[in-house]
Amino acid sequence: MPKTYQVEGGYLPPHKFTQDWLADMQAAQRSNPKMFKGNPVTSWWGQPRYKEVPAEDVIFGRRPDLKTGKMETLTKPYDMETMGNLLDAYRSAQALDPKFPKLTAEQLTRLALEEGRSNFGYNEWDVNNKKLQGVVKDLTRLGHDEYSSGFAAAIKEKYDTAKRLKRPFEEVWNGAGPKAREYYQRIQKGMYSVEHPDNQKLKEYIRNRITPQQMSEANMYEGLDNPLMADAEGTDFYG
């Protein structure tokens, strides 16, 4: 039997999302809308906590042991399909709008290590925000699924909030208050783990996914009626 791994934060793309599963999620949302907020396709609660991933689709990372200043003994499996799809959508968002928030491969690697989740701890985005709706709309028109497109929207949302509040992005990514500040402190304290030899494949995988592609791919965006950088009236969309 082929070897598989149980990974956290792995999502099911639409072609793997069974209709029965989706119907169950939508029924749960209707019965308890306060508990289950958001769209089941774009938010975390419509996804399994653990995803079974074939060994060839797994990449490993070693998390920092902040008590010792060294590294944890065991490695953590990450789903390359989840990471790849989310990062591809994020890269497309940057290609559409030069002003779109730019996170480094080091930042994203550290987020993945801290969270231990293939989706970098991404939960959902503000579906009532018109600008974020524009992000998701244009990315889905390019072929990215809603969950992956929502990752770019979530980055935009948290980045703008961090800028407004004058707080670090990683702190706002986790929420607000003492726990979010502690989260940021752990991120900073454990940055040494990003350069550990056992994390180089993970970091380079992330770097390659967010690196802009050749001009031939950029030409995909020329036909958009409503590019990310402008609204229907032609004004600056993110100004």
Helices and strands as residue ranges (DSSP letters): E 4-8, G 14-16, H 19-31, G 44-46, E 50-54, G 55-57, E 58-65, E 70-79, H 80-96, H 105-115, H 130-141, H 146-165, H 169-174, H 178-189, G 191-195, G 197-199, H 200-210, H 215-218, G 219-223
